[in-house]
Amino acid sequence: MILLCPPGVYRAQSDTDLLAGHLTGTATGRDVLDLGTGTGALALAAWRAGAASVTAVDLARRCVATTRLNCLLRRAPVRVHRGDLFAPVAGRRFGMIVANPPYVPSEAAVLPRHRAARSWDAGPDGRAVLDRICDAAPDHLTDDGILMIVHSQVCGPQATLDRLERRGLHATVVDRSRIPFGPVMRSRAGLLERRGLVAPGDRLEELVVVEARRG
């Protein structure tokens, strides 16, 4: 679907599309939480898939406003909150949590808060936001709840699986897709090579979708 995407808001790309493809049937009848909603693409995909309710959260005011507008234009009853990950929904549990978080390794450990790079910069190993989601998600899932996350191979999918397993969830990689580097990954190719996260000269990125349920 075509969504409004003003400057400074992450435009839905291949990673979003890959995860959205798993919502049909899976999100049906569930209360869905979309973390780091951006334009609201995943929230709207969950709504179109027949979710019982959809809640979207983003830290950036511009993303919150964009998601609200995109949902209003489609008359989608999505609740949109501004805040840091699970903070706006403290105490609530959901039948499904979806996330396409920042996951591109960056030079600095301090994450940006007020510029476009906040949508992709994720610390030296790309896991600054991923690990927080893995640690907190089980406390916000119903007994039959599902967590679905998309991220790059460079972040280490096994680290995601292991972290979720330690929190009591059974996690598996349910989809993979190799795509050419986008602009951000191309600009970081040298950094990724120096850190051993990609092979020299490799300019293809593997995306993975991780699904986790209670064991």
C-alpha positions as CSV (number, residue, x, y, z in Angstrom):
1,M,0.0,0.0,0.0
2,I,1.1,3.6,-0.6
3,L,1.8,5.4,2.6
4,L,2.6,9.0,3.4
5,C,6.2,9.2,4.5
6,P,7.6,12.7,5.3
7,P,11.3,13.4,5.7
8,G,12.8,11.9,8.8
9,V,10.3,8.9,8.9
10,Y,11.6,5.4,7.9
11,R,10.0,4.4,4.6
12,A,8.7,0.8,4.6
13,Q,11.1,-1.4,2.6
14,S,12.0,-5.0,2.0
15,D,12.3,-5.8,5.7
16,T,8.9,-4.4,6.4
17,D,7.3,-6.3,3.5
18,L,9.0,-9.6,4.5
19,L,7.5,-9.3,8.0
20,A,4.1,-8.1,6.8
21,G,3.7,-11.2,4.7
22,H,3.5,-13.3,7.8
23,L,0.6,-11.4,9.4
24,T,-2.1,-12.7,7.2
25,G,-3.9,-15.4,9.2
26,T,-1.4,-15.1,12.1
27,A,-2.7,-11.7,13.3
28,T,-6.4,-12.5,12.7
29,G,-8.4,-12.1,15.9
30,R,-5.4,-11.0,18.0
31,D,-4.6,-7.8,19.9
32,V,-1.5,-6.7,18.0
33,L,1.2,-4.3,19.2
34,D,3.5,-2.7,16.6
35,L,6.8,-1.4,18.1
36,G,8.7,1.4,16.3
37,T,5.8,1.8,13.9
38,G,7.4,4.4,11.6
39,T,4.7,5.1,8.9
40,G,2.3,2.6,10.5
41,A,2.9,0.0,7.7
42,L,2.9,-3.1,10.0
43,A,0.1,-1.7,12.1
44,L,-2.0,-1.3,9.0
45,A,-1.0,-4.7,7.7
46,A,-2.2,-6.2,11.0
47,W,-5.5,-4.3,10.7
48,R,-6.0,-5.6,7.2
49,A,-5.2,-9.1,8.3
50,G,-8.2,-9.0,10.7
51,A,-6.6,-8.2,14.1
52,A,-9.0,-7.7,16.9
53,S,-7.2,-4.5,17.8
54,V,-4.0,-2.7,16.9
55,T,-1.8,-0.5,19.0
56,A,1.3,1.2,17.5
57,V,4.2,2.9,19.4
58,D,7.0,5.1,18.3
59,L,9.5,7.3,20.1
60,A,9.5,10.0,17.4
61,R,6.7,12.6,17.3
62,R,7.0,12.7,13.5
63,C,6.4,9.0,13.2
64,V,3.5,9.1,15.6
65,A,1.9,11.9,13.6
66,T,2.5,10.1,10.3
67,T,1.0,6.8,11.5
68,R,-2.0,8.6,12.8
69,L,-2.6,10.3,9.5
70,N,-2.0,7.1,7.5
71,C,-4.5,5.3,9.6
72,L,-7.0,8.1,9.5
73,L,-6.9,8.1,5.7
74,R,-7.8,4.4,5.7
75,R,-10.2,4.7,8.6
76,A,-8.2,2.1,10.5
77,P,-8.9,2.2,14.2
78,V,-5.3,2.0,15.3
79,R,-4.3,3.4,18.7
80,V,-1.0,5.3,18.3
81,H,1.2,6.2,21.3
82,R,4.5,8.1,21.6
83,G,7.0,6.5,23.9
84,D,10.0,4.2,24.3
85,L,9.1,0.6,23.2
86,F,6.8,-0.9,25.9
87,A,6.6,2.1,28.2
88,P,3.2,3.4,26.8
89,V,1.6,0.0,27.2
90,A,3.0,-0.9,30.6
91,G,0.9,-3.6,32.3
92,R,-0.8,-4.7,29.0
93,R,-0.5,-8.0,27.2
94,F,-1.0,-8.7,23.5
95,G,-1.7,-11.7,21.4
96,M,0.9,-10.6,18.9
97,I,3.9,-8.2,19.0
98,V,5.6,-7.2,15.8
99,A,8.8,-5.2,15.3
100,N,11.1,-3.9,12.6
101,P,13.6,-2.2,14.9
102,P,16.8,-0.3,14.2
103,Y,19.4,-3.0,13.5
104,V,22.3,-1.5,11.4
105,P,25.6,-1.5,13.3
106,S,26.9,2.0,13.9
107,E,30.2,3.6,14.9
108,A,28.9,5.0,18.2
109,A,27.2,3.2,21.1
110,V,25.0,6.2,21.8
111,L,21.9,6.1,19.7
112,P,20.6,9.2,18.0
113,R,17.2,10.6,19.1
114,H,16.5,13.6,17.0
115,R,17.5,12.7,13.4
116,A,16.6,10.2,10.7
117,A,19.4,7.8,11.7
118,R,17.4,6.8,14.8
119,S,15.4,4.6,12.5
120,W,18.5,2.4,11.7
121,D,21.4,3.0,14.0
122,A,21.6,0.3,16.6
123,G,25.0,0.4,18.3
124,P,28.3,-1.4,17.5
125,D,26.7,-4.8,17.1
126,G,23.3,-3.7,15.8
127,R,21.5,-5.1,18.9
128,A,20.9,-2.1,21.1
129,V,17.1,-2.1,20.5
130,L,16.8,-5.8,19.5
131,D,18.0,-7.0,22.9
132,R,15.6,-4.8,24.8
133,I,12.7,-6.1,22.8
134,C,13.7,-9.7,23.3
135,D,14.1,-9.1,27.1
136,A,10.8,-7.3,27.6
137,A,8.5,-9.0,25.1
138,P,7.6,-12.0,27.2
139,D,6.1,-9.8,29.9
140,H,3.7,-8.3,27.3
141,L,2.6,-11.5,25.6
142,T,-0.6,-13.5,26.4
143,D,-0.1,-17.2,27.1
144,D,-0.7,-18.0,23.4
145,G,1.0,-14.8,22.2
146,I,3.4,-14.6,19.3
147,L,6.4,-12.3,18.8
148,M,7.7,-11.6,15.3
149,I,10.8,-9.6,14.6
150,V,12.6,-8.9,11.4
151,H,16.3,-7.9,11.3
152,S,19.5,-8.4,9.3
153,Q,21.9,-11.4,9.4
154,V,24.7,-9.0,10.5
155,C,23.0,-8.7,13.9
156,G,23.4,-12.5,14.5
157,P,20.0,-14.3,14.4
158,Q,21.3,-17.0,16.7
159,A,21.8,-14.3,19.4
160,T,18.2,-13.4,19.0
161,L,17.0,-17.0,19.3
162,D,19.2,-17.6,22.3
163,R,18.1,-14.5,24.1
164,L,14.4,-15.3,23.6
165,E,14.9,-18.9,24.7
166,R,16.5,-17.6,27.9
167,R,13.3,-15.6,28.5
168,G,11.1,-18.7,28.1
169,L,10.1,-18.4,24.5
170,H,10.6,-21.0,21.8
171,A,12.1,-19.1,18.9
172,T,12.7,-20.1,15.3
173,V,13.7,-18.3,12.0
174,V,10.6,-18.7,9.8
175,D,11.8,-16.7,6.7
176,R,14.9,-15.5,5.0
177,S,15.5,-13.2,2.1
178,R,18.7,-12.0,0.5
179,I,18.6,-8.5,-1.0
180,P,21.2,-6.0,-2.3
181,F,22.6,-3.5,0.2
182,G,20.5,-0.4,0.6
183,P,22.0,3.1,0.9
184,V,22.7,2.8,4.7
185,M,24.3,-0.6,4.5
186,R,26.4,0.5,1.4
187,S,27.6,3.5,3.4
188,R,28.6,1.1,6.3
189,A,30.2,-1.6,4.1
190,G,33.7,-0.8,5.2
191,L,32.7,-0.8,8.8
192,L,30.9,-4.1,8.5
193,E,33.9,-5.7,6.8
194,R,36.3,-4.5,9.4
195,R,34.1,-6.0,12.2
196,G,33.8,-9.2,10.3
197,L,30.1,-8.9,10.0
198,V,30.1,-9.3,6.2
199,A,32.7,-11.0,3.9
200,P,35.0,-8.6,1.9
201,G,33.2,-7.4,-1.2
202,D,29.8,-8.9,-0.2
203,R,27.0,-6.5,-0.9
204,L,24.1,-8.7,-0.3
205,E,22.2,-8.6,3.0
206,E,20.2,-11.5,4.4
207,L,17.0,-10.5,6.2
208,V,15.5,-12.9,8.7
209,V,12.1,-13.1,10.4
210,V,12.2,-14.6,13.9
211,E,9.0,-16.0,15.4
212,A,8.8,-16.7,19.1
213,R,6.1,-18.4,21.2
214,R,5.9,-19.7,24.7
215,G,7.7,-23.1,24.9
